[in-house]
Amino acid sequence: MPEEPVAVVGIGQTKHVSARRDVSIAGLVREAAVRALEDAALTWADIDAVVIGKAPDFFEGLMMPELYLADALGAVGKPMLRVHTAGSVGGSTALVAANLVSARVHRTVLTLAFEKQSESNAMWGLSLPIPFQQPLLAGAGGFFAPHVRAYMRRTGAPDSVGSLVAYKDRRNALKNPYAHIHDPDITLEKVRSAPMLWDPIRYSETCPSSDGACAMILTDRAGAARSPHPPAWVHGGAMRSEPTLFAGKDFVSPRAGRDCAADVYRQAGIGDPRREIDAVEMYVPFSWYEPMWLENLGFADEGEGWKLTESGVTELDGDLPVNPSGGVLSTNPIGASGMIRFAEAALQVRGQAGEHQVPGARKALGHAYGGGAQFFSMWLVGAEPPTR
C-alpha cells in the first residue's frame, strides 16, 4: 500500500520573547496549539494523537513536563509521544508526527515543540564541567566558534560574511510579528561593531534566548480536502545522526547533514536544489552557519557558500531567500526552533507568510540541527500534493 500523503493544515506560534512571565509552560503550549487548531478550523475532538518535543529537561529544571502537559494539549485519553534530538528536536518531532499520518496510524495529529528558557539558563546548562563532557567554554558558541574558523581557513571567506547574515536576518525579522528580536535601528555597522563573544562570533551574530512554542496540525488527504486554507504538502522528510566525535569527523560539513539532505531531495524528486527550491528556513544559531549549511545542503559547491551570501542571493528578494522569517538568529526557543523552521517553510508554500512571504514560493525546505552538529532533521514541503 502506498504511503498516505501528509498535509500541514494548521500552524500556530506564540510571540517569542525573552520571558513569558504571564503563563506557565502549560499556558504557553496551549496558546500555540489553540492557534494551530483555529488555523485548521478544527477542535480538540478532531485530534487523534499528540507528538511533543523539547530540549533537555535541565534547560528548565523540570523533569518530564509532557506528563503534566497532556491536559493543556487536549491529549488526555489520546496517544501522546515525546521526541528528543537536542537542538534538531522541533524538526524531528514534526517528522515523527508526519510519519504517523503517512503510515495511517493516525489521521490527524497535533505536533508541538516549546522552550521556556527564562526558567533556566541554557548557556550554563551547556557548560557542564569535566569529567562529564568536554568543556564548551560558556555555551554552544564556545563549541562552534573553532569550526567557523576552520570554515574560514578552508574557504578563504572574508570575516565580513557573518555580519552580512546577521544584518539580513534581523531585517527580515522586522517583517515577522512573531520574531523575538525587533531592532528597527539595525545597521550593518551596528552588527560589525558589536562585542566579540567567541572569536569570530560577535554578540549580534548569535541567537537570543527565547520563550515560545510552535504547533502544527498534520492530516491525511481527506483531512486536507476539508481545510479552509491551501495546505502545505510534505514531499520528503528525513533524520540523520552521527557521533559528536569520531576519527575523520568533518565539523565544517558533517556527513549526517549531507546524507539527510540527499535523502529528502531523493524523496521529493529534487535534482538541483539551488534552482528547484524557492525558500529555505535554515537552522542558523550563529551567523556563519548560513554559508556553511549552504554547502552542506547542496545549494553551493564546497568553498562557495559564502559567495552566495556576499552577493545577496540569500536576501529576501534574492534568488534563494534564506530565513525570510528572521531565523534562529532572531528567535530561539531551543526546543521549538526546528519546528519553527518547518512551520515557516509550510507558511511560505501556503502563501501565508505575511510581510516576509517569498513571492510565488512553491517548494520550501525546513532544516534543523542539534548537538555537536550531529543530529539533523529536514523536510521539503510544496504547494501541490506529492506525485509519488
C-alpha positions in Angstrom: 0.0 0.0 0.0 1.5 3.4 -0.9 2.1 6.0 1.8 -0.7 8.4 2.7 0.1 12.0 1.6 0.6 14.3 4.5 -0.6 17.9 4.6 0.0 20.7 7.0 -3.4 22.3 7.6 -2.8 24.3 10.8 0.1 26.4 12.1 0.2 28.3 15.4 3.0 30.2 17.1 3.3 32.3 20.2 5.0 35.7 20.2 8.6 34.8 21.1 10.1 36.9 23.8 12.9 36.8 26.5 10.4 35.8 29.2 6.7 34.9 29.3 6.1 35.6 32.9 2.3 35.7 32.3 1.9 32.0 31.6 3.2 28.7 32.8 4.7 26.1 30.4 1.1 24.7 30.1 -0.3 28.1 29.2 2.5 28.6 26.7 2.0 25.4 24.8 -1.8 25.7 24.8 -1.6 29.2 23.2 0.3 27.7 20.2 -1.9 24.7 20.0 -5.2 26.7 20.0 -3.8 28.9 17.3 -3.0 25.9 15.1 -6.5 24.4 15.7 -8.1 27.8 14.8 -6.0 28.0 11.6 -7.2 24.5 10.6 -10.8 25.1 11.7 -10.6 22.0 13.9 -11.4 21.2 17.5 -9.6 19.1 20.1 -12.1 16.3 19.3 -10.6 16.1 15.7 -7.1 15.3 17.0 -6.2 11.6 17.2 -2.8 11.9 18.8 -0.2 14.4 20.0 3.6 14.5 19.4 5.6 16.9 21.6 9.2 17.9 21.6 11.6 20.0 23.7 15.2 20.4 24.5 16.9 18.7 27.5 14.8 18.9 30.7 17.7 20.5 32.6 17.2 23.6 30.4 14.2 24.4 32.5 14.8 22.3 35.6 11.5 20.4 35.1 11.6 16.7 34.5 9.3 15.1 32.0 6.9 18.0 31.6 5.0 16.1 29.0 3.2 14.2 31.8 1.5 17.3 33.1 1.1 18.9 29.7 -1.4 16.3 28.5 -4.3 18.2 29.7 -3.2 21.5 28.2 -2.7 19.8 24.9 -6.0 18.0 24.8 -4.2 14.7 24.9 -6.0 13.1 27.9 -7.1 9.7 26.8 -5.2 10.0 23.5 -1.8 8.7 22.4 1.0 11.1 23.3 4.6 10.8 22.3 7.7 12.9 23.3 10.7 13.3 21.0 14.2 14.5 21.8 17.1 15.0 19.4 18.9 18.0 21.0 18.5 21.3 19.0 17.0 19.5 16.0 14.1 18.2 18.1 11.5 20.6 16.7 12.1 19.2 13.2 12.3 15.6 14.4 9.1 16.0 16.3 7.3 17.2 13.2 8.7 14.2 11.2 7.5 11.7 13.8 4.0 13.2 13.6 4.2 13.1 9.8 5.2 9.5 9.8 2.2 8.6 12.0 -0.1 10.1 9.4 1.8 8.7 6.4 1.7 5.2 7.8 -2.0 5.6 8.5 -1.5 5.0 12.3 -3.5 8.2 12.9 -5.4 10.5 10.5 -4.9 13.9 12.2 -2.0 14.7 14.6 -1.2 17.8 16.6 2.6 18.3 16.9 4.1 20.9 19.2 7.5 22.0 20.4 8.4 24.6 23.0 11.0 26.1 25.3 10.8 28.4 28.3 14.4 29.4 28.7 13.6 32.1 31.1 13.1 29.5 33.8 16.7 28.3 33.5 19.9 29.2 31.7 20.7 27.2 28.6 24.2 28.7 28.1 25.4 27.5 31.5 23.3 24.3 31.2 25.5 23.6 28.2 28.7 24.2 30.2 28.9 21.0 32.2 32.3 20.6 33.8 34.9 17.9 33.2 34.7 14.9 33.5 31.0 14.9 32.4 31.8 16.3 29.0 34.4 18.3 27.1 34.4 21.9 28.1 32.1 24.1 25.9 33.6 27.4 27.2 30.4 29.1 28.2 27.7 27.6 26.0 27.3 26.4 22.4 29.2 29.4 20.9 32.4 28.2 22.5 32.0 24.8 20.9 31.1 26.1 17.4 33.4 29.1 17.0 36.5 26.9 16.2 34.5 25.2 13.4 33.6 28.6 12.0 37.3 29.5 12.0 38.0 26.2 10.3 35.5 27.0 7.6 37.1 30.5 7.1 40.6 28.9 6.7 39.2 26.2 4.4 37.4 28.5 2.0 39.1 31.9 2.3 35.9 33.6 3.3 36.4 37.2 4.5 35.5 38.0 8.1 32.7 40.3 6.9 30.3 37.4 5.9 29.0 36.7 9.3 27.8 40.3 9.8 26.0 40.2 6.4 24.0 37.2 7.5 23.0 38.7 10.9 22.1 42.0 9.2 19.9 40.3 6.7 18.1 38.1 9.3 17.5 40.9 11.7 16.0 43.0 8.9 13.8 40.0 7.9 12.6 39.7 11.5 11.2 43.1 11.4 8.6 41.7 8.9 7.7 38.8 11.2 5.3 39.8 14.1 6.2 36.6 16.0 10.0 37.1 15.9 11.7 37.8 19.2 14.3 40.4 18.2 12.9 43.5 16.5 15.6 46.1 16.1 14.3 48.9 13.8 17.6 50.8 14.2 19.7 47.8 12.9 22.5 48.8 10.6 25.4 46.8 9.2 27.9 48.9 11.1 26.0 48.2 14.3 26.3 44.5 13.7 30.0 44.8 12.9 30.8 46.8 15.9 29.1 44.5 18.4 31.4 42.9 21.1 33.2 39.8 20.3 31.9 36.8 22.3 33.6 33.8 20.8 36.1 34.7 18.1 34.9 35.2 15.3 31.3 35.3 16.6 30.1 38.7 17.7 27.2 39.3 20.1 25.0 40.5 17.2 25.8 37.3 15.2 24.4 34.9 17.8 20.9 33.8 18.7 18.8 35.1 21.6 17.3 33.0 24.4 13.6 32.9 23.9 10.4 31.6 25.5 8.0 30.3 22.9 6.1 27.5 21.3 5.1 26.3 17.8 2.4 23.9 16.8 1.2 22.3 13.6 -1.8 20.1 12.6 -0.9 17.3 10.2 -3.5 15.3 8.4 -4.2 13.0 5.5 -5.6 13.6 2.0 -9.2 13.5 3.2 -8.5 16.0 6.0 -6.7 18.3 3.6 -9.7 18.4 1.4 -11.7 19.9 4.3 -9.1 22.5 5.1 -10.3 26.2 4.8 -6.8 27.2 3.5 -4.5 25.7 0.9 -2.4 23.1 2.8 1.3 22.6 2.6 2.2 19.0 1.4 5.1 17.1 2.7 7.2 16.0 -0.3 10.1 14.5 1.7 11.5 14.2 5.2 14.5 12.6 6.9 16.6 12.4 10.0 20.3 11.5 10.3 22.7 11.5 13.2 26.4 10.8 13.9 28.6 10.8 17.0 29.9 14.0 18.5 33.5 12.9 18.0 35.0 10.2 15.7 38.0 9.8 13.6 37.5 11.7 10.4 34.5 13.8 11.5 34.1 16.9 9.5 32.7 19.6 11.8 32.5 22.1 8.9 30.3 19.9 6.7 29.0 16.9 8.7 28.3 13.7 6.8 24.9 13.3 8.6 23.8 16.7 7.2 24.8 15.9 3.7 23.1 12.5 3.8 19.9 13.8 5.3 19.6 16.5 2.6 20.3 14.0 -0.1 17.6 11.6 1.2 15.0 14.5 1.3 15.8 15.6 -2.3 15.6 12.0 -3.5 12.1 11.6 -1.9 11.0 14.9 -3.3 12.4 14.4 -6.8 14.8 17.4 -6.5 17.7 17.2 -8.8 19.0 20.8 -8.5 18.1 22.3 -5.1 19.6 25.6 -6.0 17.2 26.0 -8.8 14.2 24.0 -7.7 13.7 25.2 -4.1 12.2 28.6 -3.7 12.9 29.3 0.0 14.9 27.9 2.8 14.3 28.1 6.6 17.7 27.0 7.8 18.8 26.5 11.4 21.4 29.2 11.8 22.1 30.0 15.5 25.4 31.6 14.7 25.5 33.7 11.5 28.4 31.9 9.9 26.4 28.7 9.7 24.4 30.1 6.7 27.3 29.8 4.2 28.4 26.5 5.9 25.0 24.9 5.6 24.5 26.2 2.0 27.4 23.9 1.1 26.3 21.1 3.4 22.8 21.1 2.0 23.9 21.1 -1.7 23.0 24.7 -2.6 26.6 25.6 -3.2 29.8 23.8 -4.1 32.4 23.4 -1.4 34.0 26.7 -0.6 31.4 28.7 -2.5 28.6 29.2 0.2 29.9 32.5 1.5 29.9 33.9 -2.0 26.1 33.3 -2.2 25.7 35.3 1.0 28.1 38.1 -0.1 26.4 38.5 -3.5 22.9 38.9 -2.0 21.5 35.5 -3.3 20.1 34.7 0.2 18.4 38.1 0.7 14.6 38.1 0.9 14.5 39.4 -2.7 17.4 37.2 -3.8 17.3 34.1 -6.0 17.4 31.8 -2.9 15.9 33.5 0.2 17.3 32.0 3.4 15.4 32.6 6.6 12.8 35.1 5.4 11.3 34.8 9.0 14.5 36.1 10.6 15.6 32.6 11.5 17.1 31.3 14.7 19.3 34.4 14.9 16.1 36.4 15.7 14.1 33.8 17.6 15.4 30.8 19.6 13.2 28.9 21.9 15.6 26.0 21.5 13.1 23.1 21.7 10.8 24.8 19.2 13.4 26.4 16.9 13.5 23.5 14.5 9.7 23.2 14.3 9.5 26.9 13.6 11.8 26.4 10.6 9.4 23.6 9.4 6.3 25.7 10.0 7.7 28.8 8.3 8.6 26.7 5.3 5.0 25.5 5.2 3.7 29.1 5.6 5.7 30.0 2.5 4.2 27.4 0.2 0.7 28.2 1.6 1.3 31.8 0.7 0.6 32.9 4.3 3.9 34.2 5.5 2.7 37.8 5.5 5.3 40.6 5.0 8.1 38.0 4.8 6.4 36.0 2.1 8.6 34.9 -0.9 6.5 35.7 -4.0 5.5 32.6 -5.8 7.1 30.1 -3.4 6.0 26.6 -4.4 8.7 24.5 -2.7 10.5 25.3 0.6 13.0 23.4 2.8 12.9 23.3 6.6 16.1 22.4 8.3 17.3 21.8 11.9 20.4 20.6 13.5 21.4 19.9 17.1 24.0 18.6 19.5 27.6 18.9 18.3 26.4 19.4 14.7 25.4 15.7 14.9 21.6 15.5 14.7 19.8 16.6 11.6 16.2 16.7 10.6 14.7 18.2 7.4 11.6 18.3 5.3 10.6 19.7 2.0 7.1 21.0 1.5 5.2 22.0 -1.6 2.1 23.8 -2.7 0.9 20.7 -4.6 0.4 17.2 -3.4 3.4 14.8 -4.0 3.3 12.8 -7.2 4.9 9.7 -5.8 
